[in-house]
């Protein structure tokens, strides 16, 4: 049957394979549930019931019986780029058909959010809908540095030549593969040359065989970007040489990981050769296995075999086989690198008690009393108990004088306002506001719910405003629809890649470093180049977008006294950790659009997990694992048990430490598919990516397993604390940042812009060596740094 996991970003949907996937659900405290509505979104769900039927980024939904326990989603049928998620009696129509030139920046991978919502027969939600689970969707990509040196980890054993086949019973058996540095392929012989991947482990499921006219580069040229190839072919294991070729079935049970090459397909014909001539070809193999990082391949390479192709094995003269024709494309791939990291600002426990004055209060807005701690002055409402019939607290001042002279002495713009926890002795101070204030702090869960729903509604109104701006300010009249579509798509899900979910009260501050990025991505997708002629208009668009964001947030936050001049104090609010990324183009030609992934991981093996005179080793706090007296036998036992949990259970006991394998846990949720806009020659641009802690539950057994180990135990707050604080300091040996760009191949790029792709021609980007799109750093996570 199906295997299910609670690990977020662990399930991978291959966009080039079977896109149907089963999901299981279990109903707890859902009395009266008759149906379950499943939903798929490109943006995170806020978890509460506000606008739950049409959340931001909704691209698919369906329903099943509450008793079914599971449902299936076909991701190939999702309506990507159509849903707006906008309610509030506002509708932006689907303009996909009219925006003919709109081309989304290609993303190798992205994130979908899936949840199951129990409802009554009438469709009323039971409880809060929840935030569901996160799925990785897209194409499989190669793990690791694409430009690192290639190390041969396997031997490639060739048959001696493409000798005529030996008849053995009903099968045609080729010459036996063996360790050889040189093999021959004779044009006068029938049959194939066979190549065996010697001692290949069972975990490798896919083989690639490559033939080049030149020796393979010692550094770079990794699959799938290997240069000078005249032949490349892929095989799933077992290959069954066993496989049918030319009407024959070749078979040898002792060499299952074996592939065949017919050199006559690309070599010279016999009539073009003379006795003693031969050509040098170079053959190597690549073996792939699914990486523990979902949606990736790990690759190992064989050594290289030199195949001499000619009329006979006598070697008199050498001719050089022609390399495939090449053609330069006058664009390049951009560079991407991490510039700095800033750790999280953690939310204070009493954050709902702290506010600040963000606009000048009006006389009628002062209800109750406010005290200036520095001067001792108490500000009272203009009218006694805020009722004109009871007289004035300030009989010698008009309302205008009260607003200009009295209020600023206590509540000037920027003043911090603190509401102490309501106690009975304070009832007289709060006067008629006592019930309101005490009620506010008695139901803080409802307060949080109100905040999240309010912010989501504010964000939806902002979306309407920004899409209207896109149409109004588009610099090219004929591309208004394209720009509108691009802006809509970004607001639905593009910014979620940057870790800016519209659920935090200070979401507008998180936008500050993203406005120019948002506009540049929208312009790229709309097909609008930034030129000297329109850069003024582009700057105006950026300014207008920034003003719209500030305007959307320029309203009061929900607070204990419903004062319209108060917002939550950002110094007490949670602000996610973030990484500042530089996108750059050091080439003399424009760079193409693409995307990048970012991982922040905690990695250890047998060499660094134990303390020594040179290494600190893992420091694991287990205080919350089981509360015991420090130093007691029970505490020591619990410390040992927690070590087992962290080192073995989290990865489902799959890491083979005795074979020097390493465990890799996510500190923050893996970031997938952040779009990179086109860049002009010499252009640099920074964007900020916010990071979400992978742990989302107080206790590990309640949360999801690490994304790389779907059968592992759950990561809870204690595990995050141990990775982030106890072992994430400066100079630690465990925490890593890895960023990798992903772009269309030269052939894919030419096809995407409508250019003809000629078979057997090798296309390449100009000056690609000037920009590096892979970086891996061992750096701390609990302190900030620059690189």
NORDAHU-V438924 format. One record per residue. N is the residue number from 1. RES is the residue in one small letter. PSI is psi in degrees with one decimal (NA if undefined). Layout:
N/RES/PSI  N/RES/PSI
//
This chain:
1/x/-179.0  2/x/148.4  3/x/124.7  4/x/154.2  5/x/150.4  6/x/4.6  7/x/121.6  8/x/143.7  9/x/26.1  10/x/-37.0  11/x/135.0  12/x/128.3  13/x/116.5  14/x/114.5  15/x/-14.3  16/x/7.8  17/x/-148.4  18/x/119.1  19/x/11.8  20/x/133.9  21/x/139.7  22/x/144.8  23/x/139.8  24/x/150.0  25/x/153.8  26/x/125.2  27/x/123.5  28/x/133.8  29/x/44.2  30/x/48.7  31/x/135.8  32/x/-1.7  33/x/126.8  34/x/-28.2  35/x/161.5  36/x/124.6  37/x/120.8  38/x/146.5  39/x/145.0  40/x/132.6  41/x/156.0  42/x/-2.3  43/x/152.3  44/x/141.7  45/x/144.9  46/x/-9.0  47/x/-18.1  48/x/179.9  49/x/-1.8  50/x/121.9  51/x/35.3  52/x/-25.9  53/x/-27.1  54/x/65.2  55/x/163.4  56/x/131.4  57/x/11.8  58/x/126.8  59/x/-4.8  60/x/149.7  61/x/164.6  62/x/179.8  63/x/150.0  64/x/167.0  65/x/144.5  66/x/-21.2  67/x/-7.9  68/x/-35.5  69/x/-9.5  70/x/164.1  71/x/161.4  72/x/139.2  73/x/131.6  74/x/102.8  75/x/-15.1  76/x/-18.3  77/x/6.2  78/x/145.5  79/x/74.8  80/x/137.2  81/x/5.6  82/x/-49.8  83/x/138.9  84/x/-26.9  85/x/7.2  86/x/130.7  87/x/-131.9  88/x/39.3  89/x/25.1  90/x/133.7  91/x/126.9  92/x/117.3  93/x/157.2  94/x/122.2  95/x/20.3  96/x/-42.1  97/x/-34.3  98/x/-26.5  99/x/71.5  100/x/-28.1  101/x/2.4  102/x/122.6  103/x/106.2  104/x/142.3  105/x/130.1  106/x/132.2  107/x/121.1  108/x/-36.0  109/x/153.2  110/x/178.2  111/x/134.3  112/x/149.1  113/x/127.5  114/x/134.8  115/x/160.7  116/x/126.6  117/x/116.0  118/x/136.5  119/x/163.2  120/x/179.0  121/x/-34.2  122/x/1.5  123/x/15.2  124/x/132.1  125/x/142.5  126/x/114.2  127/x/-156.7  128/x/142.2  129/x/-23.3  130/x/170.9  131/x/-0.6  132/x/-152.0  133/x/156.1  134/x/136.7  135/x/138.9  136/x/130.1  137/x/138.9  138/x/-149.1  139/x/148.9  140/x/140.3  141/x/162.4  142/x/139.2  143/x/160.4  144/x/-177.4  145/x/118.1  146/x/-14.2  147/x/8.4  148/x/163.4  149/x/140.3  150/x/127.2  151/x/124.3  152/x/121.1  153/x/-3.7  154/x/156.5  155/x/136.5  156/x/114.2  157/x/118.0  158/x/158.1  159/x/158.4  160/x/-34.8  161/x/-171.9  162/x/50.7  163/x/159.7  164/x/143.7  165/x/144.0  166/x/128.3  167/x/125.2  168/x/100.1  169/x/-130.8  170/x/-1.6  171/x/157.2  172/x/110.2  173/x/123.7  174/x/172.8  175/x/149.9  176/x/127.9  177/x/148.2  178/x/169.8  179/x/112.5  180/x/138.0  181/x/-25.5  182/x/136.8  183/x/164.8  184/x/147.4  185/x/111.7  186/x/124.2  187/x/-23.0  188/x/-12.0  189/x/148.4  190/x/173.1  191/x/-170.7  192/x/161.4  193/x/136.7  194/x/142.6  195/x/126.0  196/x/129.5  197/x/101.5  198/x/134.4  199/x/36.2  200/x/131.7  201/x/153.2  202/x/-22.8  203/x/-16.0  204/x/126.0  205/x/-2.2  206/x/133.8  207/x/146.0  208/x/131.9  209/x/133.0  210/x/140.4  211/x/127.7  212/x/157.0  213/x/-8.7  214/x/162.2  215/x/143.1  216/x/140.0  217/x/143.0  218/x/-26.3  219/x/133.3  220/x/-174.6  221/x/21.0  222/x/157.4  223/x/137.8  224/x/17.5  225/x/40.2  226/x/130.3  227/x/166.3  228/x/31.1  229/x/137.6  230/x/-10.9  231/x/137.3  232/x/135.9  233/x/144.0  234/x/148.2  235/x/136.3  236/x/147.5  237/x/145.6  238/x/145.5  239/x/-22.1  240/x/73.4  241/x/28.3  242/x/-35.2  243/x/151.2  244/x/130.7  245/x/127.7  246/x/29.3  247/x/-4.2  248/x/154.5  249/x/114.1  250/x/141.5  251/x/133.3  252/x/109.2  253/x/-20.0  254/x/-11.9  255/x/68.3  256/x/-32.3  257/x/63.0  258/x/140.5  259/x/161.5  260/x/144.6  261/x/133.0  262/x/99.2  263/x/-18.5  264/x/-15.3  265/x/-31.0  266/x/-8.8  267/x/174.6  268/x/154.7  269/x/160.4  270/x/-36.5  271/x/-17.3  272/x/-2.4  273/x/158.9  274/x/160.6  275/x/132.2  276/x/-15.4  277/x/141.4  278/x/158.7  279/x/145.7  280/x/123.0  281/x/153.6  282/x/129.3  283/x/132.7  284/x/161.6  285/x/153.6  286/x/128.0  287/x/133.3  288/x/145.4  289/x/152.0  290/x/130.5  291/x/158.8  292/x/-18.1  293/x/112.1  294/x/135.3  295/x/14.2  296/x/158.3  297/x/143.8  298/x/139.9  299/x/143.4  300/x/154.2  301/x/150.8  302/x/170.6  303/x/176.1  304/x/137.8  305/x/132.0  306/x/119.1  307/x/126.2  308/x/119.7  309/x/124.1  310/x/-161.9  311/x/-33.0  312/x/176.3  313/x/-6.0  314/x/132.0  315/x/104.1  316/x/-53.8  317/x/158.9  318/x/133.0  319/x/149.6  320/x/118.2  321/x/141.3  322/x/134.2  323/x/156.1  324/x/144.8  325/x/143.8  326/x/155.9  327/x/127.2  328/x/138.0  329/x/128.0  330/x/48.4  331/x/172.2  332/x/173.1  333/x/140.6  334/x/170.7  335/x/155.4  336/x/132.4  337/x/154.2  338/x/129.4  339/x/-41.4  340/x/160.6  341/x/138.4  342/x/124.7  343/x/169.1  344/x/149.1  345/x/111.9  346/x/140.5  347/x/131.8  348/x/148.6  349/x/-30.8  350/x/31.5  351/x/-27.7  352/x/-1.6  353/x/-8.8  354/x/129.7  355/x/175.4  356/x/157.9  357/x/114.8  358/x/-11.2  359/x/158.4  360/x/124.3  361/x/146.7  362/x/160.5  363/x/-43.9  364/x/-8.2  365/x/-11.0  366/x/107.7  367/x/129.7  368/x/-154.4  369/x/145.3  370/x/136.8  371/x/129.8  372/x/111.3  373/x/-33.9  374/x/-43.3  375/x/-18.3  376/x/-5.0  377/x/138.6  378/x/125.3  379/x/124.9  380/x/165.6  381/x/156.9  382/x/-46.0  383/x/147.3  384/x/127.9  385/x/24.5  386/x/27.1  387/x/116.1  388/x/-32.6  389/x/-16.8  390/x/0.2  391/x/176.9  392/x/144.5  393/x/-21.6  394/x/74.2  395/x/-17.9  396/x/7.1  397/x/137.7  398/x/169.5  399/x/-42.2  400/x/-41.3  401/x/-38.8  402/x/-42.9  403/x/-37.4  404/x/-29.1  405/x/-40.5  406/x/-52.4  407/x/-45.3  408/x/-20.0  409/x/-18.6  410/x/-40.1  411/x/58.6  412/x/160.2  413/x/130.6  414/x/-10.6  415/x/133.4  416/x/137.6  417/x/127.8  418/x/130.2  419/x/108.3  420/x/156.4  421/x/129.5  422/x/125.5  423/x/159.4  424/x/-36.8  425/x/-14.8  426/x/0.3  427/x/-37.6  428/x/-37.2  429/x/-46.2  430/x/-16.4  431/x/-127.7  432/x/-8.1  433/x/-0.7  434/x/-48.7  435/x/-39.0  436/x/-47.0  437/x/-47.7  438/x/-36.5  439/x/-36.7  440/x/-47.1  441/x/-11.9  442/x/-26.2  443/x/67.2  444/x/-29.2  445/x/-41.5  446/x/-34.9  447/x/-47.1  448/x/-42.3  449/x/-43.6  450/x/-43.3  451/x/-50.5  452/x/-45.4  453/x/-38.1  454/x/-45.0  455/x/-40.2  456/x/-42.2  457/x/-40.5  458/x/-41.4  459/x/-38.3  460/x/-40.4  461/x/-37.5  462/x/-39.8  463/x/-45.0  464/x/-45.2  465/x/-44.4  466/x/-36.3  467/x/-37.6  468/x/-40.9  469/x/-37.4  470/x/-41.6  471/x/-40.8  472/x/-38.9  473/x/2.5  474/x/126.6  475/x/-14.5  476/x/113.4  477/x/-42.7  478/x/-10.8  479/x/21.4  480/x/-44.1  481/x/-38.6  482/x/-42.7  483/x/-37.8  484/x/-45.1  485/x/-42.9  486/x/-43.1  487/x/-41.4  488/x/-44.8  489/x/-41.9  490/x/-42.7  491/x/-26.9  492/x/-40.4  493/x/-17.6  494/x/-44.0  495/x/-17.1  496/x/-29.1  497/x/-28.1  498/x/2.4  499/x/29.8  500/x/69.5  501/x/136.7  502/x/58.3  503/x/-3.9  504/x/139.4  505/x/-27.6  506/x/30.9  507/x/-29.2  508/x/-33.2  509/x/-31.1  510/x/-21.8  511/x/-17.1  512/x/-39.9  513/x/7.7  514/x/-0.1  515/x/-50.1  516/x/-32.5  517/x/-47.2  518/x/-46.3  519/x/-41.5  520/x/-37.0  521/x/-44.1  522/x/-41.1  523/x/-41.2  524/x/-46.4  525/x/-25.9  526/x/-5.8  527/x/28.3  528/x/107.7  529/x/145.0  530/x/118.8  531/x/172.5  532/x/-32.0  533/x/-27.4  534/x/6.0  535/x/-26.8  536/x/-42.1  537/x/-38.7  538/x/-41.7  539/x/-36.5  540/x/-39.6  541/x/-45.8  542/x/-43.9  543/x/-42.9  544/x/-40.4  545/x/-44.3  546/x/-41.3  547/x/-38.3  548/x/-38.7  549/x/-45.2  550/x/-39.5  551/x/-40.2  552/x/-33.5  553/x/-4.1  554/x/56.2  555/x/159.1  556/x/154.7  557/x/153.6  558/x/128.6  559/x/168.3  560/x/-28.5  561/x/9.7  562/x/37.3  563/x/124.3  564/x/1.7  565/x/8.5  566/x/138.3  567/x/158.1  568/x/140.3  569/x/115.7  570/x/-19.1  571/x/-13.6  572/x/-4.5  573/x/157.6  574/x/131.2  575/x/119.5  576/x/156.0  577/x/152.7  578/x/157.9  579/x/130.7  580/x/122.5  581/x/134.7  582/x/125.6  583/x/132.1  584/x/158.6  585/x/99.3  586/x/4.9  587/x/171.9  588/x/7.5  589/x/159.6  590/x/154.2  591/x/153.2  592/x/166.8  593/x/156.2  594/x/-146.8  595/x/168.9  596/x/156.0  597/x/151.6  598/x/129.5  599/x/137.2  600/x/114.1  601/x/161.3  602/x/117.6  603/x/136.1  604/x/155.6  605/x/-167.9  606/x/-18.7  607/x/-24.6  608/x/0.4  609/x/-22.7  610/x/143.4  611/x/146.1  612/x/-176.7  613/x/-22.8  614/x/-20.0  615/x/145.4  616/x/-33.8  617/x/176.4  618/x/132.6  619/x/108.3  620/x/113.2  621/x/126.9  622/x/22.4  623/x/-44.6  624/x/-2.4  625/x/-44.6  626/x/123.3  627/x/114.6  628/x/167.9  629/x/123.6  630/x/136.4  631/x/-10.8  632/x/163.1  633/x/-34.2  634/x/-40.0  635/x/-41.3  636/x/-40.9  637/x/-42.9  638/x/-35.4  639/x/-41.9  640/x/-41.2  641/x/-39.5  642/x/-36.2  643/x/-44.2  644/x/-41.2  645/x/-48.2  646/x/-44.1  647/x/-33.6  648/x/-49.4  649/x/-35.8  650/x/-31.7  651/x/15.8  652/x/25.8  653/x/33.9  654/x/-16.6  655/x/125.3  656/x/86.0  657/x/-32.0  658/x/-16.7  659/x/17.0  660/x/24.0  661/x/155.0  662/x/148.2  663/x/140.1  664/x/109.5  665/x/146.7  666/x/126.7  667/x/-46.7  668/x/159.6  669/x/133.9  670/x/136.2  671/x/127.3  672/x/136.7  673/x/36.6  674/x/125.2  675/x/140.9  676/x/119.4  677/x/169.6  678/x/145.4  679/x/142.0  680/x/162.0  681/x/130.6  682/x/-1.9  683/x/144.0  684/x/145.2  685/x/137.7  686/x/146.2  687/x/158.4  688/x/129.5  689/x/120.2  690/x/144.6  691/x/137.0  692/x/125.6  693/x/138.2  694/x/-37.0  695/x/133.2  696/x/10.8  697/x/147.9  698/x/-36.3  699/x/138.0  700/x/-39.3  701/x/-15.8  702/x/-20.7  703/x/-176.2  704/x/152.9  705/x/164.3  706/x/145.4  707/x/-29.4  708/x/-10.7  709/x/76.3  710/x/-19.8  711/x/4.1  712/x/173.0  713/x/165.7  714/x/148.0  715/x/120.0  716/x/-171.8  717/x/-35.9  718/x/-40.9  719/x/-41.7  720/x/-42.8  721/x/-41.3  722/x/-38.3  723/x/-43.4  724/x/-50.0  725/x/-50.6  726/x/-29.5  727/x/7.3  728/x/25.5  729/x/172.8  730/x/131.8  731/x/6.4  732/x/168.0  733/x/17.1  734/x/-30.1  735/x/133.3  736/x/144.8  737/x/129.5  738/x/126.5  739/x/137.6  740/x/128.5  741/x/153.3  742/x/130.5  743/x/159.3  744/x/147.2  745/x/161.7  746/x/-39.9  747/x/-43.3  748/x/-39.4  749/x/-46.4  750/x/-43.2  751/x/-36.1  752/x/-24.9  753/x/13.9  754/x/18.1  755/x/149.1  756/x/131.9  757/x/118.3  758/x/128.2  759/x/148.5  760/x/11.9  761/x/132.9  762/x/112.7  763/x/147.5  764/x/151.2  765/x/144.0  766/x/138.4  767/x/29.5  768/x/-24.0  769/x/-16.5  770/x/-15.2  771/x/128.0  772/x/127.8  773/x/28.2  774/x/137.8  775/x/135.8  776/x/125.0  777/x/139.8  778/x/102.6  779/x/160.3  780/x/164.9  781/x/-18.9  782/x/-1.5  783/x/155.4  784/x/161.0  785/x/161.7  786/x/151.8  787/x/NA
//
